[in-house]
Every structure is written in structure tokens, then in C-alpha cells.
Amino acid sequence: MTVKKKIQIQNNSVDFKDLKDTDLSIQLSLDGFSFCILNKIQNEIISLCHYSFPDSSPTPKKHLQNVKEVFEKENLLKNKFAAVNITHINNLSSFVPKALFNEELLTDYLKFSHKVFTNDYLVYDQISNHDLVNVYVPFVNINNFFIDKFGSFNYKHSSTVLVENLLDTYKFSERPHLFVMVNDKHFEIVAIADNKFQLYNSFQYHTKEDFIYYLLFTAEQLQFNPEDLELIFLGNTGINDEIYRITYKYIRNVSFLENRNVHTLNKDISEEEQRKFFILLHQN
């Protein structure tokens, strides 16, 4: 089994041999690799591409092999870019209030909710506008590969991009909000209420019953009334999906994220794809 290209959308009027005035954004998870290219002069996303990996739980060595295979197959990634931005998607992260953060205690912030090994490399992102710090474990071997390919780049955890963008838009909403980023085998929840960040968490699920159990349990722990809260979906789901249908049985106000992009998008990038690749499209 090899990596497979699932999505490729691009502006065919662009000269893709000359990308010196463009930024490359990469979204990396254990089960896939996505990237988009931003033309900085036109402020336009001129290309979006997604590859799926054959194994959703690869070893670090196999994970690196999958990434290398994408670079071997994808000619666009062989170009020079003005800047490269990368997000790492995994469940090894934890948000800490800035007032309680101590750079010497990174392991302590993760060890109670995640298995942390002594040789794990821990880093953090600062969300300065909201006084939060996100501590996480990046894919170190992949970052080393990217250094060889790009020289320098910026990287963050995907939850940093997700939480920062949602807080910037919805912090002053009157109702409690749950934002649910749905992926094929896991989902993330961001809770905002009382004009502040309340929670970020991620869950593995196999069935729609798993999904609704974790969702309702989270709402209960936050004391969010299912009759009053606003639940907003983004990620890989739609109105005809079983995830949406079972959620609508238990929560009154369910909708999909309204796409508000600071960049011009290729007309072929659908509303559903904008929600699915929300983090990728909002990295810079």
C-alpha cells in the first residue's frame, strides 16, 4: 500500500514553475498530508492538495517514509517558497493559562493526560491575544526532514490554529458554543462561553454512538444545556452524515461553520472542503 492523492485543486492559469512569491502551508497527521499554496501578491490560494496514508497508526519510521513518498510524487513541493508553515495534528497537546505557565514544567502539563516518554521533545505555542499557551509533542523526525527540504520554516500544533481562529471570531458570542472538528476516526471539541475559552479536548471514536457519548458527556461536564448551546460543525462532515443526524437528535441548535476566509480561494474549493481544511487554510 502506498500514499494516495485524494484531492487536487489548482488555478491552471498560474505558472507553477515560479513560486518565489508564494507561501506553502502543510498540514501533517498520522493518516495524511495536505498542503496549499498562497500567492501573496494576489492574496489567493492557488492550489490545495491532499494525500492519504495507508495506515492511521504508523511507526515514526513508517510515518516518515509516507511523507518522503509524497515529496517524491508531488512536483509542486520541489519548488522554492517565500515561507513555509506547518501544523502538526496529534492528540499530544494541552492548553495552559499563561498566568500558570512555566517553561521548565512542560512535561508536567502533559503527563497527567498523555503518555510522555523521557526522550520526547516538547515545545509550546503562545496564543498571546488570549493569554493561553499550548504545550505539545511535534513530529520531530518529520521536522528534521523538513529542515533538509526547506531550510527554515514555522510550525505550530493544529489545535493552536483552531482555537486561536475560533476565539478571534466567537469570543464575544452570548450563547455557550461547542465547535466540533470531525475527522474520520477522531474529533476535537473547542468550548467557548462567558466571553472566554473553556475547553479543548480530542476523542477517538469508531461509531456514531461513541461520538455522541463523548459529545454529550463534555456538554454535561461544562454544564451546557443542550437546549441552549450552539453546536457548530467543521471538518469532515455534512448534513447527510450519520454524525450530524445523531447530534441533531440531542442538541437543538446545530449548524456548520460559516466560512470566513482572509484569502481569496480557488472557485473549485467547495464550502465543505473549506470546513474540512479549515486549519490548513488559516495557518497564515
N, C-alpha and C positions, 0 to 999 in steps of 0.2 A: 504493500500500500504506500502511496506517495501523497504529497500535498496536492490539493486540487484548487484551481481558481474557480470561485463561485460567482463573483461579481466583478465586472469591469465596466466602468462608465467614464467616458472622457470626451473632451471637446476636440473633435477631429480637425478643427481649423488651427490648432496650436502646433507650433514647431517643438516637438518633444525632444529634439536633439540639442536644444539650447534652453536650459532651465536654470541659468545662473541667477535669475531674479525671482526664484520661487522658493518656497519653504516646503519641506517634506514633513508630514506628520505620520507617525507609526503607532498603531495600537496592537499590543502583543499580549496574548493569553496562552494558556497551555494548549488550547484546542484550535487556535487560529492566529492569523496575521492579517491585519488590514492597514492600508495606507491611503492618504490623499495628498494631493499636491496643490498648493495655493500660489497663484500668480499674484505677487504682492503689488505690482503696478496696477493691475485691473481689479484687485481685491476679489478674485474669482477662484473658486475651487474648480480646477480644470480636469482633475482625474480622481477617481475613487476606485479602489480595488480591494478585494477580499479573497484570502486563501484559507481553506480549512485544513486542519491537520488530521491524520488518520486516527490518532489516539488522544483522548481527552486527558489522560494522566500519564504523560511520558516521563521518563527519567530525564534529569538535566542534560545528559549526553544526547538522548534522542531528540529532546526539545531543540537543542542547538542544531542538530542535523536537519530538522524540519525548517528552521529559519534559513540555514545555508541553502537548502534546496529552493526556497522562494527566491533568494538572491540569484541563484543560478538560472532560474526560469524567467525572472522578471527584468527585462531590459531597462525599464524606467528607473529602477533602483541603482543602475550603474552610472547615472548622471551625477554631476556636481550640483549641490544645492546651496542657497544662501544660508539656510539654517535648517536644522533637523530637530524635531520634537518627538519624544517617545513617551508613551504611557504603558505602564505595566499593570495587567489585570490579574490579580490573585486575591485570595482571602486573608493574606498575611498583613493586615493593617489595623491600626487603632487610632482613633482621634483623641487628642488630649487638649483640654483647655490651656491656652497659652500661659495663664497665671500659675498653672501647676506643672508646667513643662520644665524638665531638667535634661540637658543634652547628655549627661552622664548616666541616665537611667533608661535608655532606650529599650533594653531588654525587659525591664520591669513592666513597661507599658503593654508588651505583647504576651508575656509568658503565662498570664492567667487565662487567656482566651485562645492562645495558639501554641503549638509545639515549636519551641525555639531551640535551635542547636547552638552549641558554643562557637561553632565556626560560621554561623550565619552573619552576613553583613547587613547591618541595619542603617537606614537613613531616614530622613524626615522631610516633609514639605511644610512650609509655613503658609497659612491662609490669613494673611495679615489683616484684611478688611473685616474679618470675623473672629479674630483672636483665637484661632484654632491651629493646632499642629497635628499633622498626620504622620505617624511612625509606621514604617513598613519594611518588608524584605523585598528588594528588587531581584530580578533575574540577573545575577551578577555575571554568569558566563556569557549571556547574550549581550550584556552591556560591553563586555570585553571585545566581543566580535564586532559590535557597532563602532567601537573606537578604531579598530583596524579599518573599517569601511569608510567612516565619516570623519575621523579625527576628533572632532568635538561635537557635542550635542547636548540638549537639555532633556531631562526626564523627570517624570512625576508618576505617582500612583494614580490609577484611573479614578479611584474614589475622591481624590483631591479635585480633579477636574469636574466630576459630577457634583459634589457638594458645593464647591465654590460657585459654579454657574447657577445652581438652583437657589442658593442663598441670595445671590445678587438679584435674582428676579422675584423671588417669592417671600423674602424675609418679612415683609410687612403685610402679608395676607391675614385677613381677620380670622378665617377658619383654620383649624388644625389640618395639615396636609401630610399625606403619605405619598411619596414618589417611589414607584417600583420599576426598577430596571430589570427587565426579563431577559435571560439568556436561556440557552437550550437545557442546561442542567443545573443552573444556579440563578439566583436573583439577589438584587441588592435593594434595601429599603433605606430611604432618607426621610426622616420626620422633621417637620418644621412647625412650630406652634409658639404662640405668645411672643412673636417677633424674634425668635431665636432658634438655633439649631438644637434639636432634641436627641437625635439618634442616627447612627449609620450602622447597618449590620448586613451580613450576607448569609445566605442559606443555600444548601444543596437540596434539590428536590428531584423526585422521579415521576410523581403523578400529580394530577391537579389537586388531589386531596392533601398531599404533602404541602403543596403551595398554599392552599387556603388555611391550613392549620397554622403554619408559621406566620402568615399574614395577620390572622385574627388574634393570635397569641401576642404578637407585637403591639397591635392596637389596644388590647386589653391591658398589657403592662404599662402602656403610656396613658391609660385611662382616656383613650379616644373613643367617643361614641360612634359606632358605625352609621348611625342615622345622621350625624352632623359632619363628620370628617369629609374632606375631599381627597379622593384617591386618584392619582394621575399616573398613567402607564407611560413608559418609554421602553426602548429596547425592542426585542424581537417578539412582538405580539400584535394582535389585531382584533377587530370586533367579532370575527368569526372563530377565534381561538377558544379552546375549552378553558384556558386560564382566565380569559375575560369573562366568559359566561358564568363560571362558578363564582367569581368575585362579585359579579353583579347581583347574584342571589343574596349576598350577605351584606353588601355595602351599598347604600343608596346613591351616593354621588361618585360615579366612576367616569373618567374621561381619559383622553390621550393628550400628551403634552403638545401644546401649541408651539410649533417650530418658529423660533425667532433667531435667525442667523445673522451674524455681523458680516458675513461674506456672501457674495453672490454665488449661487450654486448652479451647476450644470442643470439644464431643464429636465434631464433624464433621471435625476436623483429624486425619487418619489418621496412623499410625506412619510411613508412607512420606513424607507431607508434612512431618512433624516433622523427619525427616532431611534432606529437600530444603531446607527453610527453617531449618536449624539456626542459621545465623549471624543471620538476621533475628530469630528467637525468643529469642536470647541476647544481644541488643545491650544490654539494660538489666536 
